[in-house]
């Protein structure tokens, strides 16, 4: 997967633009991850309660109700669209990085698969397939790991001398 496009050979102004973009994007991405941890506590039970409710638990500190179909379609729609664009843009940047080809390929494709599995899994969980909570946790974790590695590799390539 060799190309003429290389981040380390870009003009300084473009490098600064990409760094500013990835910093701003990362603030938004990690704020979203923080929100997920806040609403689910990062546990299978927390994820289930967030989408399926906890109204049967009379001891719950915060009462949660099962998401409506409207809420689910809104969540799925916005996340599929926004995350696919985010990971497509990152894949283009990763494509221009200097790193092992297998790692590059994995970082370009894996996050898109994880978006599908995470949010498809959320819909399936909401539809009654309880074990999907584990797919959601695994794919969401892989998505976050891929995002982080992509950003670090992009920054490393931008800092590399031409």
CORMOQUI-V42969 format. One record per residue. N is the residue number from 0. RES is the residue in one letter. SS is DSSP state (~ for helix, > for strand, _ for the rest). PSI is psi in whole degrees, 0 to 359 (none if undefined). D_FIRST is the distance of its C-alpha to the first C-alpha in Angstrom with 1 decimal. Layout:
# CORMOQUI-V42969
N|RES|SS|PSI|D_FIRST + N|RES|SS|PSI|D_FIRST
This chain:
# CORMOQUI-V42969
0|X|_|60|0.0 + 1|X|_|148|3.8 + 2|X|_|165|6.5 + 3|X|_|346|10.2 + 4|X|_|120|10.9 + 5|X|_|126|11.9 + 6|X|~|322|14.7 + 7|X|~|346|16.5 + 8|X|~|1|17.3 + 9|X|_|157|18.8 + 10|X|_|147|22.5 + 11|X|~|321|24.7 + 12|X|~|319|26.0 + 13|X|~|322|22.7 + 14|X|~|315|22.0 + 15|X|~|318|25.4 + 16|X|~|314|25.0 + 17|X|~|319|21.8 + 18|X|~|313|23.7 + 19|X|~|317|26.8 + 20|X|~|312|24.9 + 21|X|~|329|23.3 + 22|X|~|312|26.7 + 23|X|~|316|28.5 + 24|X|~|319|26.1 + 25|X|~|323|26.5 + 26|X|~|315|30.2 + 27|X|~|316|30.2 + 28|X|~|309|27.9 + 29|X|~|335|29.9 + 30|X|~|319|33.1 + 31|X|~|318|32.1 + 32|X|~|320|31.5 + 33|X|~|320|34.8 + 34|X|~|318|36.5 + 35|X|~|314|35.2 + 36|X|~|323|36.6 + 37|X|~|318|39.8 + 38|X|~|340|40.4 + 39|X|~|350|39.4 + 40|X|_|14|39.9 + 41|X|_|23|36.6 + 42|X|_|156|38.6 + 43|X|~|317|38.7 + 44|X|~|317|42.2 + 45|X|~|320|41.4 + 46|X|~|314|38.6 + 47|X|~|314|41.0 + 48|X|~|325|43.7 + 49|X|~|324|41.6 + 50|X|~|330|40.9 + 51|X|~|351|43.8 + 52|X|>|171|46.5 + 53|X|_|26|48.9 + 54|X|_|343|52.2 + 55|X|_|342|53.6 + 56|X|_|100|53.4 + 57|X|_|347|56.7 + 58|X|_|358|55.8 + 59|X|_|137|52.6 + 60|X|_|320|52.6 + 61|X|_|124|50.7 + 62|X|_|128|51.2 + 63|X|_|144|48.1 + 64|X|>|154|48.2 + 65|X|_|135|45.8 + 66|X|_|143|43.5 + 67|X|_|166|44.6 + 68|X|~|320|42.5 + 69|X|~|313|42.3 + 70|X|~|318|41.0 + 71|X|~|315|38.4 + 72|X|~|323|37.1 + 73|X|~|314|37.0 + 74|X|~|311|35.1 + 75|X|~|313|32.6 + 76|X|~|308|32.2 + 77|X|~|321|31.7 + 78|X|~|319|29.3 + 79|X|~|314|27.1 + 80|X|~|308|26.9 + 81|X|~|315|26.5 + 82|X|~|328|24.1 + 83|X|~|322|21.8 + 84|X|~|316|21.7 + 85|X|~|310|21.5 + 86|X|~|335|18.4 + 87|X|~|314|16.7 + 88|X|~|317|17.4 + 89|X|~|322|16.3 + 90|X|~|320|12.9 + 91|X|~|318|12.5 + 92|X|~|318|13.6 + 93|X|~|324|11.5 + 94|X|~|328|8.3 + 95|X|_|9|10.0 + 96|X|_|158|10.9 + 97|X|_|107|10.8 + 98|X|_|167|10.8 + 99|X|_|139|9.8 + 100|X|~|321|6.6 + 101|X|~|320|9.4 + 102|X|~|315|11.3 + 103|X|~|310|8.9 + 104|X|~|315|8.5 + 105|X|~|317|12.3 + 106|X|~|338|13.2 + 107|X|~|326|11.8 + 108|X|~|319|13.6 + 109|X|~|314|16.5 + 110|X|~|326|18.6 + 111|X|~|323|18.9 + 112|X|~|319|20.1 + 113|X|~|324|22.4 + 114|X|~|313|23.8 + 115|X|~|312|24.7 + 116|X|~|320|26.2 + 117|X|~|307|28.0 + 118|X|~|331|29.7 + 119|X|~|321|30.1 + 120|X|~|321|31.6 + 121|X|~|318|33.9 + 122|X|~|317|35.1 + 123|X|~|322|35.7 + 124|X|~|312|37.6 + 125|X|~|327|39.7 + 126|X|_|354|40.4 + 127|X|_|4|41.8 + 128|X|_|90|39.2 + 129|X|_|324|39.9 + 130|X|_|347|37.4 + 131|X|~|344|34.5 + 132|X|~|326|35.4 + 133|X|~|326|33.5 + 134|X|~|319|30.3 + 135|X|~|314|30.7 + 136|X|~|313|31.0 + 137|X|~|311|28.1 + 138|X|~|324|25.7 + 139|X|~|322|27.0 + 140|X|~|316|26.6 + 141|X|~|322|23.0 + 142|X|~|316|22.4 + 143|X|~|319|24.2 + 144|X|~|315|22.4 + 145|X|~|318|18.9 + 146|X|~|310|20.3 + 147|X|~|313|21.7 + 148|X|~|320|18.7 + 149|X|~|313|16.6 + 150|X|~|315|19.4 + 151|X|~|319|19.8 + 152|X|~|321|16.3 + 153|X|~|312|16.4 + 154|X|~|319|19.8 + 155|X|~|317|18.8 + 156|X|~|324|16.2 + 157|X|~|328|18.8 + 158|X|~|344|21.4 + 159|X|_|136|19.5 + 160|X|_|141|21.3 + 161|X|_|none|19.7
